[in-house]
C-alpha cells in the first residue's frame, strides 16, 4: 500500500511539472511566431522604421485573457517512459528503461503501476578490448548542478561521439513499449557485466526516478524529482563522455491522458469562451 501511495505522489508531482513545462514551451513557440511576423515597416533600415515600444501588463489584465491550454483538472492519467542506452565501439552495450503509468477511474481514484528493465551486454570478437575510453580525458561537474525545472547537460571529451538528451510531451501518441522482458510492478532493476566495468540501473521510489549507466567511457543519468513542500520539481538529463566513438542517448517521453468531454460540455465551453472574449 505504501508503495502505491508513493508512486501516486511521484505521478502527481511529475504531471504538474510536465504541464508547467508544456505551457512554457507553447509560450516560447508563440513568441517566436510573433517575432517572425514583424511588419515590414518595423524592419531595420526601412523608410518608416520606428522603435518598438513595450508596455508591462499586470496580472489583473492577464487574468481576463482567454486561450486554450491543458489545465490540471483535464488530466486523467499519464504514462511516463524513460530510456538510457550506451553503445561502446567494441560491441558492449548498456540499457536501462522503465515506465510509470497512472490512471484515474470514474470515482477519481488513482492507481499506479511500474515496469523496469536493465540489461548489459559484454563485448565479443577480436575488438573486445577497445572500449573507446580515454584515460587522459575527463568530463565532470555537471552532476553537481542544482536546477529547478528541466535541465539537459552534455559534457564530452573525445572525438566521433554521438550524445542525445531528449524529452517529449504528447497528448495523442501511445507510449513506447518496453523492449525485452521488463519486470512488471518491479520498482527497480540493475545489471552489470562480469568484471563490473559496465553497469545499468533504474529505480522508482518516493524520492523520484533515477536512471544510471556507468561505462569505462563515462556516465549517463536521468533524475526526476517530484515537487514538494521543501523543493521544486526537476527533470535532469546528464551525459558525460570521456572517450571516442561512443553512442549515448537519454530519452524521456510523457504521454498525458485527458478526460473525455461530451458534446454538450464542448458547446458550453465554446459559449463561455466567446462571452469572455466579448467582455
C-alpha positions in Angstrom: 0.0 0.0 0.0 2.8 2.4 0.8 4.4 1.7 -2.5 1.3 2.6 -4.4 0.9 5.8 -2.4 4.5 6.9 -3.1 4.1 6.1 -6.8 0.9 8.2 -6.9 2.8 11.0 -5.2 5.5 10.8 -7.9 2.8 10.8 -10.5 1.1 13.9 -9.3 4.4 15.8 -9.0 5.6 14.8 -12.5 2.3 15.6 -14.0 2.2 19.1 -12.5 5.8 19.7 -13.6 5.1 18.5 -17.1 2.1 20.7 -17.5 4.2 23.7 -16.5 7.0 22.7 -18.9 4.5 22.3 -21.8 2.9 25.7 -21.1 6.4 27.3 -21.2 7.2 25.6 -24.5 4.0 26.8 -26.0 4.6 30.3 -24.9 8.1 30.3 -26.4 6.8 29.0 -29.7 4.1 31.7 -29.7 6.7 34.4 -29.1 8.9 33.1 -31.9 6.0 33.2 -34.3 5.2 36.8 -33.3 8.8 37.9 -33.9 8.9 36.1 -37.3 5.8 38.0 -38.4 7.2 41.5 -37.8 5.7 44.0 -40.3 8.0 45.3 -43.0 7.8 49.0 -41.8 9.3 47.9 -38.5 12.3 46.2 -40.1 15.7 47.7 -39.6 16.7 50.2 -42.3 13.1 50.7 -43.5 12.0 54.2 -44.6 9.3 54.3 -41.9 11.3 52.5 -39.3 10.0 53.1 -35.8 11.2 51.9 -32.4 9.1 49.1 -30.9 7.7 50.2 -27.6 6.8 47.6 -24.9 4.4 48.2 -22.1 4.3 45.9 -19.0 0.9 44.2 -18.4 -0.2 43.4 -14.9 -1.8 40.2 -13.5 -5.2 41.9 -13.3 -5.2 42.3 -17.1 -3.7 38.9 -17.9 -6.2 37.2 -15.6 -9.0 38.0 -18.1 -7.2 36.8 -21.2 -8.6 33.6 -22.7 -7.0 30.8 -24.6 -6.6 27.1 -25.0 -4.5 25.2 -22.6 -4.4 21.9 -20.6 -5.5 22.6 -17.1 -4.6 20.1 -14.3 -8.3 19.2 -13.9 -8.3 17.9 -17.5 -5.5 15.3 -16.9 -6.9 11.9 -16.0 -3.7 10.0 -16.2 -0.3 9.6 -17.9 2.4 7.2 -18.9 6.0 8.3 -18.3 8.7 6.3 -20.1 12.5 6.8 -19.5 15.2 5.1 -21.5 19.0 5.4 -21.3 21.3 3.4 -23.6 25.0 3.3 -24.3 26.8 1.6 -27.2 30.6 1.2 -27.0 32.8 0.7 -30.1 33.8 -2.8 -29.1 30.2 -4.0 -29.2 29.4 -3.7 -25.5 26.2 -2.0 -24.5 24.1 -0.9 -21.5 20.4 -0.2 -21.4 18.1 0.9 -18.5 14.4 1.5 -19.2 11.3 2.0 -17.2 7.7 3.3 -17.2 5.3 4.7 -14.7 1.6 4.5 -15.5 -1.1 6.4 -13.6 -4.8 6.3 -14.3 -7.9 7.7 -12.7 -11.3 5.9 -12.6 -14.8 7.3 -12.5 -14.6 7.7 -8.7 -11.5 9.9 -9.1 -9.3 7.2 -7.5 -5.7 6.9 -8.8 -3.9 3.7 -9.5 -0.2 3.4 -10.4 2.0 0.7 -11.9 5.6 0.5 -12.9 7.8 -1.5 -15.2 11.6 -1.7 -15.1 14.4 -3.2 -17.2 18.2 -3.2 -17.1 20.5 -5.0 -19.4 24.3 -5.1 -20.0 26.0 -6.9 -23.0 29.7 -7.8 -22.9 31.9 -7.2 -26.0 32.6 -10.0 -28.4 35.1 -10.7 -31.1 38.7 -9.5 -31.7 37.9 -5.9 -30.9 36.6 -6.7 -27.4 39.4 -4.7 -25.7 38.7 -1.4 -27.4 36.1 0.3 -25.3 37.0 3.7 -26.7 37.7 5.1 -23.2 40.3 7.8 -22.9 42.2 7.7 -19.6 43.6 11.2 -20.2 40.2 12.8 -20.8 37.7 13.8 -18.1 34.1 15.1 -18.2 32.7 16.1 -14.8 31.0 18.8 -12.8 27.5 18.5 -14.4 26.3 16.2 -11.6 26.8 18.9 -9.0 24.4 21.4 -10.6 21.1 22.0 -8.9 18.4 23.3 -11.4 14.7 23.6 -10.9 12.5 22.7 -13.8 14.0 20.9 -16.8 17.8 20.6 -17.4 19.8 18.8 -20.1 23.6 18.8 -19.8 26.1 17.2 -22.2 29.8 17.1 -21.4 32.1 15.5 -24.0 35.9 15.0 -24.0 36.7 12.9 -27.1 36.1 12.5 -30.9 33.4 11.0 -33.1 30.9 10.7 -30.3 27.1 10.9 -30.5 25.2 12.0 -27.5 21.5 12.9 -27.3 19.3 14.2 -24.4 15.6 14.2 -25.5 12.3 14.9 -23.7 8.9 15.0 -25.3 5.4 15.6 -24.0 2.5 14.2 -26.0 -1.3 14.2 -25.8 -2.0 11.7 -28.6 0.6 9.1 -29.4 0.7 5.9 -27.3 3.7 5.5 -25.1 6.5 3.3 -26.3 6.5 -0.3 -25.1 9.5 -1.5 -23.1 11.8 -3.8 -25.1 12.8 -7.2 -23.7 11.4 -8.8 -20.6 10.6 -5.9 -18.4 9.7 -6.5 -14.7 6.0 -5.8 -14.1 5.4 -3.9 -10.9 9.1 -4.0 -10.0 10.3 -0.7 -8.7 13.9 -1.2 -9.6 16.2 -3.2 -11.9 20.0 -3.4 -12.3 22.6 -5.3 -14.3 26.4 -5.4 -14.8 29.0 -7.2 -16.8 31.3 -9.9 -15.5 34.1 -7.5 -14.2 31.7 -4.7 -13.2 33.1 -2.1 -15.6 29.6 -1.6 -17.2 26.5 -1.1 -15.0 22.9 -0.2 -15.7 20.3 0.6 -13.1 16.8 2.2 -12.7 14.8 2.8 -9.6 11.3 4.2 -8.8 10.9 5.5 -5.2 9.3 8.1 -3.0 12.2 10.4 -3.8 11.6 10.2 -7.6 13.0 8.2 -10.5 16.7 7.6 -11.0 18.4 6.1 -14.1 22.1 5.5 -14.3 24.5 4.0 -16.8 28.2 3.6 -16.0 30.8 2.6 -18.6 34.6 2.9 -18.9 34.0 5.9 -21.1 31.6 7.9 -18.9 28.2 8.2 -17.3 24.6 8.8 -18.4 21.9 9.7 -15.9 18.3 10.8 -15.7 16.7 12.0 -12.5 13.1 13.1 -11.9 12.3 14.7 -8.6 8.7 15.5 -7.7 7.8 18.8 -6.3 7.1 19.0 -2.5 6.9 21.4 0.4 10.7 21.8 0.6 11.7 21.7 -3.1 10.6 22.4 -6.6 10.1 19.6 -9.1 13.0 18.8 -11.5 13.8 16.7 -14.6 17.6 16.4 -15.2 19.3 14.6 -18.1 23.1 14.3 -18.0 25.7 12.9 -20.4 29.4 12.7 -19.5 31.5 11.1 -22.3 35.3 10.8 -21.9 36.3 8.7 -24.9 35.9 8.2 -28.6 33.2 6.6 -30.9 30.6 6.4 -28.2 26.9 6.4 -28.9 24.7 7.5 -25.9 21.1 8.6 -25.5 18.8 9.7 -22.7 15.2 9.8 -23.7 12.1 10.8 -21.7 8.5 10.6 -23.0 5.4 11.8 -21.2 2.0 10.8 -22.6 -0.8 12.7 -21.0 -4.3 11.3 -20.9 -7.2 13.8 -20.9 -10.8 13.3 -19.8 -13.4 12.8 -22.4 -15.8 15.7 -22.9 -19.4 15.3 -24.0 -20.7 17.3 -27.0 -22.8 19.4 -24.6 -19.8 20.3 -22.5 -17.8 21.2 -25.5 -20.6 23.6 -26.7 -20.8 25.1 -23.2 -17.1 25.7 -23.1 -17.2 27.4 -26.5 -20.0 29.7 -25.5 -18.2 30.6 -22.3 -15.1 31.4 -24.1 -17.0 33.6 -26.6 -18.7 35.5 -23.8 -15.3 36.2 -22.2 -13.9 37.5 -25.4 -16.8 39.8 -25.8 -16.4 41.1 -22.3 
